[in-house]
Amino acid sequence: MKLGLGSYAFRWSIGIKDRVPTHPMTAFDVLQAASEYGLGVVQYADNMPLDRLSEAEHHRLYEQAQQKGIALELGTQSFHAEEIERYLAIGQRLHARIMRVALDADDAKMPVSDLVDQMRPLLDTARKAGIRIAIENHFNFPSPRMVEVLEVANDDTLGVCLDVANSICAGEWPEETVQLLAPYTINFHLKDYVIIPDEHGVGFTIQGVPLGQGRAPIAWILDQLSHCDPDMSVLLEHWLPYDMAASERQWLDQTVAEAKKVLGGR
């Protein structure tokens, strides 16, 4: 598997919603960070929208990635036709082979047949562009519904971007999510988490930790993905709380080191 960075590894350094630093990281900064870590892929997700860059900047980003030996992937949110078409054009400029799409709450409400009908012309466009679309299991889109979408679509251009922990929010433990989605996985987001009981006994909190320090059954998950393309990207992310934003690079240092160790023998 090809180890790389997802742009959500720099959630707070890039900024999101009302939490934007004075000097946010750029797409070129993320690329440089991946190079410094010795990684081979960068995936720009919706927290770093590449449609804000010019066409010339897209070409420059690809050229710099080529010089560093890094493959580029991109991502966006929801299957809105205009946005998908815009990002497929960007993907061609970046010579991307994967576009990750996180289906949102509105997609979850749509009948599967209607959602797939909306996807089909976009899948045709993606196929012609040489780009596969990887839908990510997300908070509001349960994995059984994703399987239904994939089965109804029945198109090799469409697959899964498997996230280790997202579907906990949808009422699934990672083992259930992985068993359902592993057969369709073409892209992989790797993170770790812990469950912390409230000190007063009123529930618990699920919180991110550096890779290898939490509950994610990483070795077991990798075993379930052993059938996948050996060049499939493994994108590192983490759920670092905002009050620890200053530790973002330190967490990522630990996560990259652990990922290299875990994936080294595979």
ZADREN-374662 format. One record per residue: y, x, z of N, C-alpha, C, O in turn; residue number from 1. Coordinates in steps of 0.1 Angstrom, whole numbers. Each point is the difference from the previous one (the first is absolute). Layout:
<pts>
> Y	X	Z	Y	X	Z	Y	X	Z	Y	X	Z	NUM $
...
</pts>
This chain:
<pts>
> -12	8	0	12	-8	0	13	9	0	0	11	5	1 $
> 10	-17	-11	13	8	-2	9	-4	11	5	-12	1	2 $
> -1	21	8	8	-3	11	15	1	-3	4	9	-7	3 $
> 3	-19	12	15	-1	-4	8	-7	11	-6	-4	10	4 $
> 18	2	-13	10	-7	9	4	-13	-6	3	-1	-12	5 $
> -3	-9	20	7	-13	-3	14	1	5	2	6	11	6 $
> 7	-12	-17	14	0	4	2	-6	14	10	3	7	7 $
> -20	-11	-2	1	-6	13	-3	11	11	1	-3	12	8 $
> -5	15	-16	-2	11	9	14	4	5	1	7	11	9 $
> 10	-11	-18	13	4	4	9	-13	1	11	-1	-4	10 $
> -18	-9	11	7	-13	2	14	2	5	10	-6	-5	11 $
> -8	14	16	13	0	7	9	11	-7	12	-2	1	12 $
> -18	12	-7	9	10	-7	5	-6	-13	11	5	-4	13 $
> -18	-14	-2	5	-7	-12	9	-11	5	11	-2	-6	14 $
> -15	-6	16	7	-11	4	-6	-13	-5	-5	-1	-11	15 $
> 6	-10	19	-5	-13	-4	8	-11	7	3	1	12	16 $
> 1	-11	-20	8	-11	5	12	5	7	9	7	-6	17 $
> -7	-10	19	13	4	7	-2	14	6	10	4	7	18 $
> -21	3	-9	-2	13	6	1	11	-11	-10	5	-5	19 $
> 22	-2	1	2	10	-10	7	12	5	11	-2	6	20 $
> -16	14	-7	7	12	5	12	3	-8	2	-5	-11	21 $
> 6	14	17	13	4	-7	-3	7	-14	7	-2	-9	22 $
> -18	10	9	-4	7	-12	-14	-2	-3	-9	8	3	23 $
> 6	-20	-9	-14	-3	-2	-7	9	-10	6	5	-9	24 $
> -19	-3	10	-8	8	-9	0	-7	-14	1	-12	-1	25 $
> -1	20	-9	-1	-4	-14	-14	1	-5	-9	6	6	26 $
> 7	-12	-18	-13	2	-6	-4	14	-3	-11	4	1	27 $
> 21	4	-4	-2	15	-2	-3	7	13	-8	9	0	28 $
> 14	-14	11	-3	6	13	-15	-3	4	-7	9	5	29 $
> 3	-21	-7	-14	-3	3	-10	8	-9	-10	5	5	30 $
> 14	-3	-17	-9	9	-9	0	14	5	-11	6	1	31 $
> 22	-1	4	1	14	5	-9	1	13	-7	10	2	32 $
> 8	-20	7	-8	0	12	-15	0	-3	-7	7	6	33 $
> 3	-15	-16	-14	0	-4	-5	14	-5	-11	5	3	34 $
> 20	1	-10	-3	14	-5	-1	10	11	-9	8	0	35 $
> 18	-9	10	-1	9	12	-13	-2	8	-5	9	5	36 $
> 0	-21	-5	-12	-3	7	-13	4	-8	-11	-1	4	37 $
> 14	4	-17	-12	4	-9	-8	-12	-4	-12	0	-2	38 $
> 19	-12	0	-6	-12	-4	1	-3	-15	9	6	-6	39 $
> -18	-14	1	0	-2	-15	5	-13	-5	-1	-2	-12	40 $
> 5	-7	20	5	-13	-4	12	-5	8	0	3	12	41 $
> 9	-10	-18	10	-7	7	0	-15	-5	0	-2	-13	42 $
> 0	-7	22	1	-14	-4	13	-6	6	2	0	12	43 $
> 7	-4	-21	13	-6	4	-2	-15	1	-3	-7	-10	44 $
> 4	2	22	-2	-14	3	13	-8	0	10	6	-4	45 $
> -10	-18	8	12	-9	0	11	5	9	11	-5	-1	46 $
> -14	14	11	11	5	8	8	11	-7	10	4	6	47 $
> -14	0	-18	7	9	-8	0	-5	-14	-7	5	-9	48 $
> 15	-15	6	-1	-7	-13	5	9	-12	12	3	0	49 $
> -21	0	-8	3	10	-11	9	-7	-11	5	7	-9	50 $
> -4	-20	9	9	-6	-10	15	2	3	8	-4	-8	51 $
> -5	10	19	14	4	3	3	14	-6	12	3	0	52 $
> -22	4	-5	3	12	-7	2	-2	-15	-5	-10	-5	53 $
> 12	19	-2	2	-2	-14	-12	5	-8	-9	7	6	54 $
> 8	-10	-18	-11	4	-9	0	15	0	-11	6	0	55 $
> 22	1	-1	0	15	0	-5	5	13	-7	10	0	56 $
> 10	-16	11	-6	4	13	-15	-2	1	-7	8	6	57 $
> 2	-18	-12	-14	-2	-1	-7	11	-7	-10	6	5	58 $
> 16	-2	-16	-6	11	-8	1	13	8	-9	9	0	59 $
> 20	-7	7	2	13	8	-10	0	12	-5	11	3	60 $
> 3	-23	3	-10	0	11	-14	3	-5	-7	8	6	61 $
> 3	-13	-18	-13	3	-6	-1	16	-3	-10	6	3	62 $
> 21	-1	-9	0	14	-3	-2	9	12	-8	10	0	63 $
> 15	-13	11	-1	7	12	-14	-1	6	-6	9	5	64 $
> 0	-21	-6	-14	-3	5	-10	9	-8	-9	5	6	65 $
> 11	-5	-19	-8	8	-8	0	15	4	-10	7	1	66 $
> 22	-2	1	2	14	5	-7	3	13	-5	11	2	67 $
> 4	-21	7	-6	1	13	-15	-4	0	-7	2	10	68 $
> 2	-6	-22	-14	-4	0	-3	-13	7	-11	-2	6	69 $
> 21	-7	-5	-2	-13	7	0	-12	-9	9	-1	-9	70 $
> -19	-7	11	0	-13	-8	9	-10	7	0	0	12	71 $
> 6	-9	-20	9	-10	6	-6	-14	-2	-6	-3	-10	72 $
> 7	-5	20	-4	-14	0	13	-8	5	9	5	6	73 $
> -9	-18	-9	11	-8	4	-5	-14	5	-11	-3	-1	74 $
> 21	-4	8	-4	-12	5	11	-10	2	12	4	0	75 $
> -15	-17	1	10	-10	2	-6	-11	8	-11	1	5	76 $
> 19	-12	-3	-4	-11	8	-1	-13	-8	10	-4	-6	77 $
> -21	-2	6	-3	-13	-6	-1	0	-15	5	9	-7	78 $
> -12	-19	1	-3	0	-14	11	-8	-7	-3	-10	-7	79 $
> 16	14	9	11	-7	-8	0	7	-14	1	12	-1	80 $
> -2	-20	-9	-2	6	-14	11	10	-4	-4	11	-5	81 $
> 16	-14	7	11	9	-4	-1	13	8	2	11	-6	82 $
> -5	-11	18	-1	12	8	-12	8	-4	1	13	-1	83 $
> -12	-19	-1	-12	7	-4	2	7	-13	-3	12	-2	84 $
> 9	-19	-8	3	6	-13	9	11	1	-1	10	-7	85 $
> 11	-11	16	10	11	1	-7	12	6	3	11	-4	86 $
> -12	-13	14	-7	11	6	-10	6	-9	-3	12	1	87 $
> -3	-20	-9	-10	6	-10	7	10	-9	-5	10	-4	88 $
> 17	-14	0	8	9	-9	3	13	7	0	11	-5	89 $
> 4	-12	18	3	12	8	-13	8	2	0	12	-1	90 $
> -11	-19	3	-13	7	1	-4	8	-12	-5	11	1	91 $
> 9	-16	-13	-3	8	-12	9	12	0	-5	11	-5	92 $
> 17	-12	9	9	12	0	-6	11	10	2	12	-2	93 $
> -8	-17	13	-5	9	10	-15	4	-3	-6	8	7	94 $
> 0	-13	-18	-14	2	-3	-9	-4	11	-10	7	3	95 $
> 14	-17	4	-8	-5	11	-12	-7	-5	0	-6	-11	96 $
> -11	7	19	-12	-7	-3	-3	-12	9	-9	-8	-2	97 $
> 17	8	13	-2	-11	10	13	-6	3	10	7	3	98 $
> -9	-21	-2	11	-7	5	-5	-9	11	-7	-9	-2	99 $
> 12	12	15	-4	-8	11	9	-12	1	12	1	-1	100 $
> -18	-13	4	8	-12	2	-5	-6	13	-12	-3	2	101 $
> 22	1	7	-4	-7	13	4	-15	-2	11	-3	0	102 $
> -21	-5	0	2	-14	-2	7	-6	13	-4	4	11	103 $
> 14	-13	-13	7	-5	11	-4	-14	4	-9	-5	-5	104 $
> 17	0	15	-3	-13	5	0	-11	-10	-8	-10	0	105 $
> 17	11	-10	1	-10	-10	-12	0	-9	-6	-10	-4	106 $
> 1	22	1	-13	2	-8	-11	-6	8	-9	-6	-7	107 $
> 9	7	20	-11	-5	8	-1	-16	-1	-11	-5	2	108 $
> 22	-1	-4	1	-15	0	-4	-5	-14	-4	-12	-1	109 $
> 4	20	-9	-2	-5	-14	-15	-1	-2	-8	8	4	110 $
> 3	-19	-11	-14	-1	-3	-5	12	-8	7	5	-8	111 $
> -19	-1	11	-5	13	-6	0	-1	-15	4	9	-7	112 $
> -8	-21	1	0	-1	-14	14	2	-6	2	6	-11	113 $
> 8	-11	18	14	1	-5	5	15	1	6	5	-9	114 $
> -10	1	20	4	14	2	-7	9	-11	7	9	-5	115 $
> -19	-12	2	-7	8	-10	6	-2	-14	1	9	-8	116 $
> 2	-22	5	6	-3	-12	13	7	-2	4	5	-11	117 $
> 4	-3	22	12	7	0	-2	15	-2	8	7	-7	118 $
> -20	-2	12	-3	14	-1	-4	4	-14	2	11	-5	119 $
> -9	-20	-2	-8	5	-13	9	7	-10	-4	10	-5	120 $
> 16	-16	1	8	7	-10	5	14	5	1	9	-7	121 $
> 1	-8	21	5	12	5	-12	10	0	3	12	-2	122 $
> -15	-16	4	-11	9	0	-2	5	-15	-4	12	-2	123 $
> 6	-20	-7	0	4	-14	10	11	-3	-3	10	-7	124 $
> 15	-12	12	10	10	-2	-3	13	7	2	11	-5	125 $
> -8	-12	17	-4	12	8	-11	7	-7	0	13	-1	126 $
> -10	-20	-5	-11	6	-7	5	9	-11	-4	11	-3	127 $
> 14	-17	-5	5	7	-11	8	13	4	1	9	-7	128 $
> 5	-10	19	7	11	5	-9	11	7	5	10	4	129 $
> -18	-13	-3	-9	9	7	2	0	15	-3	10	6	130 $
> 8	-21	0	2	0	14	-9	-11	6	0	-11	-5	131 $
> -6	14	16	-8	-10	8	9	-5	11	7	7	6	132 $
> -9	-20	-3	8	-6	10	-9	-2	13	-11	-6	-1	133 $
> 15	12	12	-7	-1	12	7	-9	10	11	4	5	134 $
> -17	-16	-2	6	-9	10	-4	4	14	-12	3	3	135 $
> 22	-2	5	-2	5	14	-3	-11	10	7	-10	-1	136 $
> -17	11	9	-2	-9	11	11	1	9	3	10	6	137 $
> 4	-22	-3	12	1	7	0	-11	11	-10	-7	1	138 $
> 20	6	7	1	-8	12	-3	-15	-3	-7	-6	8	139 $
> 12	1	-19	-1	-14	-2	-10	-4	-11	1	-11	-5	140 $
> -9	20	1	-9	-3	-11	-15	4	4	-3	12	-1	141 $
> -5	-21	7	-13	4	5	-9	5	-11	1	-3	-12	142 $
> -10	12	16	-9	7	-9	-9	-10	-8	-2	3	-12	143 $
> -4	-13	19	-8	-9	-8	8	-6	-12	-6	-3	-11	144 $
> 18	0	13	8	-5	-11	2	10	-11	1	-3	-12	145 $
> 1	16	16	1	10	-10	-12	1	-8	1	2	-12	146 $
> -13	-3	18	-12	1	-7	-1	-11	-10	-4	1	-11	147 $
> 8	-13	15	0	-12	-9	9	3	-12	-3	-3	-11	148 $
> 15	9	13	9	3	-11	-6	10	-9	0	-2	-13	149 $
> -7	12	18	-6	10	-8	-12	-5	-8	-2	3	-12	150 $
> -6	-12	18	-11	-6	-7	5	-9	-11	-6	-1	-11	151 $
> 16	-7	14	5	-9	-11	6	7	-11	-1	-3	-12	152 $
> 9	14	15	6	8	-10	-10	7	-9	1	1	-12	153 $
> -11	5	19	-11	7	-7	5	10	-11	-3	-1	-12	154 $
> 12	10	17	7	9	-9	0	14	6	5	1	11	155 $
> -10	9	-17	-1	13	5	14	6	2	1	10	7	156 $
> 9	-15	-13	14	5	2	4	-3	14	10	7	5	157 $
> -16	-17	2	5	-4	13	-11	5	10	-12	-2	-1	158 $
> 17	8	12	-8	4	11	7	-1	13	10	-7	1	159 $
> -15	14	9	5	-1	14	6	13	4	-5	11	-2	160 $
> 17	-12	8	5	11	8	-3	-3	14	6	-9	7	161 $
> -17	16	-1	-5	-3	13	8	6	11	1	13	0	162 $
> 5	-21	9	7	6	11	-9	-2	12	-6	-11	3	163 $
> 4	21	5	-9	0	12	3	-10	10	-9	-6	6	164 $
> 22	4	-3	4	-8	11	8	-13	-2	1	-8	9	165 $
> 5	7	-21	9	-12	-3	-6	-13	4	7	-9	5	166 $
> -20	7	-8	-6	-13	1	-3	-5	14	-5	-11	2	167 $
> 7	20	8	-1	-4	14	9	-12	2	-3	-9	7	168 $
> 15	9	-13	10	-10	1	-5	-13	-6	4	-11	4	169 $
> -14	11	-13	-5	-11	-7	-13	-5	8	-7	-9	-5	170 $
> 4	15	16	-11	-5	9	-13	7	-4	-11	-5	3	171 $
> 12	17	-9	-12	7	-4	-1	14	7	11	6	1	172 $
> -22	-2	3	-2	14	5	-3	9	-12	-5	-5	-10	173 $
> 9	17	10	-1	9	-11	-14	0	-6	-1	1	-13	174 $
> -9	-2	21	-14	1	-6	-2	-12	-9	-7	1	-11	175 $
> 12	-13	15	-2	-12	-9	8	2	-13	-5	-3	-11	176 $
> 18	8	12	8	2	-11	-6	10	-10	-1	-3	-12	177 $
> -4	14	17	-6	10	-8	-13	-5	-7	-2	2	-12	178 $
> -6	-9	19	-13	-5	-6	3	-10	-11	-7	0	-10	179 $
> 18	-8	11	4	-9	-10	6	7	-12	-3	-4	-12	180 $
> 11	13	14	9	6	-11	-5	13	-6	5	4	-11	181 $
> -14	3	18	-4	13	-5	-6	0	-14	3	9	-8	182 $
> -10	-20	4	-6	0	-14	11	0	-10	-2	3	-12	183 $
> 14	-7	15	11	-2	-10	11	11	2	10	-1	-8	184 $
> -12	10	17	11	10	3	2	10	-10	-10	7	-5	185 $
> 23	-5	1	4	10	-10	11	9	6	5	9	-7	186 $
> -1	-12	19	11	7	6	-1	-2	15	-5	-11	4	187 $
> 9	20	4	-3	0	14	12	5	9	5	11	-2	188 $
> -1	-20	12	10	4	9	-6	3	14	-7	-9	5	189 $
> 9	21	0	-7	4	12	10	2	12	10	7	-2	190 $
> -12	-14	13	8	1	12	-9	-2	12	-12	-3	-2	191 $
> 17	4	14	-7	-2	12	8	-8	10	12	-1	-2	192 $
> -19	-5	12	7	-8	9	-8	-1	13	-11	4	1	193 $
> 18	-8	10	-6	-3	13	3	-14	4	10	-6	-5	194 $
> -18	1	15	3	-13	6	4	3	15	-9	5	7	195 $
> 21	-9	-3	5	4	13	1	-13	8	8	-9	-3	196 $
> -16	7	14	2	-12	8	13	0	7	5	11	4	197 $
> 1	-23	-2	12	-1	7	-2	3	15	-11	-4	6	198 $
> 20	11	0	-2	5	14	-1	-12	10	-5	1	11	199 $
> 10	-13	-15	-1	-12	8	-11	-9	-4	-1	-11	6	200 $
> -7	16	-15	-12	-8	-4	4	-12	-9	-8	-10	0	201 $
> 19	10	-7	4	-11	-8	-1	4	-15	10	2	-7	202 $
> -22	0	2	-3	4	-13	0	15	-3	-3	7	9	203 $
> 6	-3	-21	-1	14	-4	9	2	-12	5	-9	-6	204 $
> -3	22	3	8	4	-12	-9	9	-9	-7	9	5	205 $
> 8	-12	-18	-6	9	-9	10	10	-5	11	-4	-5	206 $
> -13	17	6	10	10	-3	-6	11	-7	-11	4	2	207 $
> 19	2	-11	-4	11	-8	-1	13	8	7	2	10	208 $
> -16	7	-14	-1	14	5	-3	9	-11	-4	-4	-11	209 $
> 6	17	13	-4	10	-11	-15	-2	-3	-8	-3	9	210 $
> 5	6	-21	-14	-1	-5	-10	7	9	3	12	4	211 $
> -14	-18	-1	-10	6	9	2	-2	14	-9	4	8	212 $
> 20	-10	-3	2	-2	14	-1	-15	4	3	-3	11	213 $
> -9	-5	-20	0	-14	3	-14	-6	-2	-10	6	1	214 $
> 10	-19	-4	-13	-8	-1	-5	-1	-14	-12	-5	-2	215 $
> 19	8	-8	-4	-2	-14	-13	8	-2	-1	12	3	216 $
> -10	-19	-8	-12	7	-2	0	8	-13	-7	-4	-10	217 $
> 14	15	10	3	7	-13	-12	5	-7	-2	-3	-12	218 $
> -7	9	19	-12	6	-7	-9	-12	-6	-4	1	-11	219 $
> 3	-12	19	-8	-11	-5	7	-6	-13	-7	-4	-9	220 $
> 20	3	10	8	-6	-12	-3	9	-12	-2	-5	-11	221 $
> 4	18	13	-3	9	-12	-14	-1	-5	-2	1	-12	222 $
> -7	-3	20	-14	-3	-4	-1	-12	-9	-7	0	-10	223 $
> 14	-11	14	0	-12	-8	7	1	-14	-3	-8	-9	224 $
> 11	19	8	7	2	-13	-6	11	-8	6	5	-9	225 $
> -18	-1	13	-7	12	-7	-3	-3	-14	-1	9	-8	226 $
> 1	-22	4	-3	-3	-14	13	0	-9	-1	0	-12	227 $
> 12	2	18	13	0	-7	2	12	-9	-7	10	2	228 $
> 16	-11	-12	3	11	-9	4	12	9	8	-1	9	229 $
> -14	13	-11	3	12	8	15	4	-1	5	7	9	230 $
> 2	-12	-19	14	3	-1	9	-11	6	12	1	-2	231 $
> -18	-10	9	8	-11	6	10	6	10	-4	9	7	232 $
> 16	-15	-7	10	5	9	-2	-5	14	-3	-12	2	233 $
> 5	21	8	0	-4	14	14	3	5	4	11	1	234 $
> 4	-22	1	14	1	4	2	-1	15	-4	-10	6	235 $
> 10	20	0	2	0	14	13	-8	4	10	2	-6	236 $
> -12	-10	16	11	-8	6	-1	1	15	-10	5	5	237 $
> 20	-11	2	-2	-2	14	9	-11	5	10	-3	-6	238 $
> -13	-3	18	8	-10	6	7	6	12	-2	-3	12	239 $
> 11	12	-15	8	7	11	11	-10	5	8	-5	-8	240 $
> -8	2	21	11	-9	5	14	6	-2	2	12	0	241 $
> 7	-21	-2	14	4	-3	6	9	11	7	9	-2	242 $
> -11	-12	15	6	8	11	-6	14	0	4	9	8	243 $
> -13	-6	-17	-6	14	-1	4	6	-13	-7	9	-5	244 $
> 17	-15	-2	3	4	-14	2	15	-1	-3	6	-11	245 $
> 8	0	21	3	15	0	-13	8	-1	0	12	-4	246 $
> -11	-18	7	-13	7	-1	-8	-3	-13	-11	4	-1	247 $
> 18	-10	-9	-7	-3	-12	-7	12	-7	-11	-1	-4	248 $
> 18	12	3	-6	11	-7	-11	6	9	-10	5	-6	249 $
> 12	-5	19	-11	5	9	-13	-8	-2	-11	5	-1	250 $
> 13	-18	1	-12	-9	-2	-6	3	-14	-12	0	-1	251 $
> 20	1	-9	-5	3	-13	-7	13	-1	-11	1	-7	252 $
> 16	9	14	-7	13	0	-14	-1	6	-10	5	-6	253 $
> 9	-13	17	-13	-2	6	-9	-8	-9	-12	2	-1	254 $
> 17	-12	-6	-7	-9	-8	-6	7	-12	-11	-1	-4	255 $
> 20	9	-3	-4	8	-11	-11	10	4	-10	1	-8	256 $
> 11	6	19	-10	10	4	-13	-7	3	-11	5	-4	257 $
> 11	-17	10	-12	-7	3	-7	-5	-13	-12	0	-1	258 $
> 21	-5	-8	-6	-5	-13	-7	11	-8	-10	-2	-6	259 $
> 16	13	6	-6	12	-7	-13	4	6	-9	3	-7	260 $
> 8	-4	20	-12	3	7	-11	-10	-3	-11	3	-3	261 $
> 15	-16	4	-10	-11	-2	-5	0	-14	-12	-2	-3	262 $
> 21	4	-7	-3	-1	-14	-6	13	-6	-5	0	-11	263 $
> 7	11	19	-4	13	-5	-14	1	-5	-4	6	-9	264 $
> -5	-13	17	-15	1	-4	-4	-11	-9	-13	-2	-1	265 $
> 22	-6	-5	-4	-12	-8	3	2	-14	-2	-9	-9	266 $
</pts>
